[in-house]
Amino acid sequence: QVQLVESGGGLVQAGGSLRLSCAASGKIFHVTAMGWYRQAPGNERELVASITSGGTTKYADSVKGRFTISSERGKNSVLMEMNSLKPEDTAVYYCKADRGFCIGSGCSYWGQGTQVTVSS
């Protein structure tokens, strides 16, 4: 059973930094992208940042210039450095891994989520 394990969340003051990490507990085949989503109370889950197997990155406009996503070559893991954190960054952050050669349900793996709280 493959699981994504997240760590690095916590409580930080505005302007501070956190680093989130995510790693698969088992082998995942044909991973095409990994990324981070977040969901704040009352909001829809949204993409924060992603990185493809080719190294292409994508960021939500709200975090551009502040967050940096990276992956370790040869490993199904992803990091996200979060700097200059703002209270509006407060959310549960979820790691996601996408599989290629897959249709329907079961094409993505999700972590359990890690809470990030940014105080004013």
C-alpha positions in Angstrom: 0.0 0.0 0.0 1.6 3.2 -1.2 1.1 6.3 1.0 2.4 9.9 0.8 3.8 11.1 4.0 3.9 14.8 4.7 5.8 16.7 7.3 6.9 20.2 8.1 3.7 22.0 8.9 3.2 24.0 12.0 2.6 27.4 13.5 4.6 30.4 12.3 4.4 34.1 12.5 3.7 36.2 9.5 6.9 36.7 7.6 8.4 33.5 8.7 9.2 30.3 6.8 8.4 26.7 6.7 9.5 23.8 4.6 7.1 21.1 3.7 8.2 17.7 2.6 6.4 14.7 1.1 7.7 11.2 0.3 6.1 8.0 -0.9 6.2 5.2 1.6 6.2 2.7 -1.3 7.1 2.5 -5.0 5.0 4.5 -7.4 5.2 3.8 -11.1 4.9 6.3 -13.9 4.7 9.5 -11.8 4.2 12.4 -14.1 3.9 15.2 -11.5 3.9 15.9 -7.9 2.6 19.0 -6.1 1.0 20.7 -3.2 -2.6 21.7 -2.7 -4.2 23.6 0.1 -7.6 24.0 1.6 -8.6 26.7 4.0 -11.8 26.6 6.0 -14.8 27.4 3.7 -12.6 27.3 0.6 -12.1 24.9 -2.2 -8.9 22.9 -2.4 -6.6 24.7 -4.7 -3.3 24.0 -6.4 -0.4 25.8 -4.7 2.6 24.4 -6.7 3.4 21.5 -8.9 6.4 20.0 -10.6 6.4 17.6 -13.5 8.8 14.7 -14.1 10.5 17.0 -16.6 11.1 19.7 -14.0 8.5 22.2 -15.1 7.0 24.1 -12.2 3.7 25.8 -11.8 2.6 28.2 -9.0 -0.5 29.8 -7.9 -0.3 33.5 -8.4 -0.7 34.2 -4.7 2.5 32.4 -3.9 4.8 33.2 -6.8 8.1 34.6 -5.6 7.5 33.3 -2.1 7.2 29.5 -2.4 9.6 27.2 -4.2 8.8 23.6 -5.1 11.5 21.0 -5.8 11.9 17.3 -6.2 14.8 15.0 -5.6 15.9 13.2 -8.7 15.3 9.5 -8.7 12.9 9.7 -5.8 9.2 10.1 -5.4 9.5 13.0 -3.1 8.8 16.7 -3.2 9.7 19.7 -1.1 8.2 23.1 -0.8 10.0 26.0 0.7 7.6 28.6 1.9 8.9 32.1 2.7 7.4 35.4 3.7 4.3 33.6 4.9 1.1 35.5 5.3 -2.0 34.8 7.4 -3.9 34.0 4.2 -1.5 31.0 3.7 -3.2 29.3 6.6 -4.6 26.0 5.4 -4.2 22.3 5.4 -1.6 21.4 2.8 -1.9 18.2 0.9 0.8 16.4 -1.2 -0.3 14.9 -4.4 1.4 12.5 -6.9 -0.1 11.9 -10.4 0.3 8.7 -12.3 0.5 8.5 -16.1 -1.0 5.7 -18.2 -4.0 5.8 -16.0 -7.7 6.6 -16.4 -10.6 7.0 -14.1 -10.2 6.9 -10.3 -7.0 5.8 -8.6 -4.7 7.9 -10.8 -3.5 10.1 -8.0 -2.1 9.6 -4.5 -2.9 12.1 -1.8 -1.2 12.7 1.5 -3.2 13.0 4.7 -2.5 16.8 5.0 -0.4 18.9 7.2 -1.7 22.0 9.0 0.0 25.3 8.3 -1.0 28.2 10.5 0.4 31.7 10.0 -0.4 34.2 12.8 -0.6 37.9 12.4 
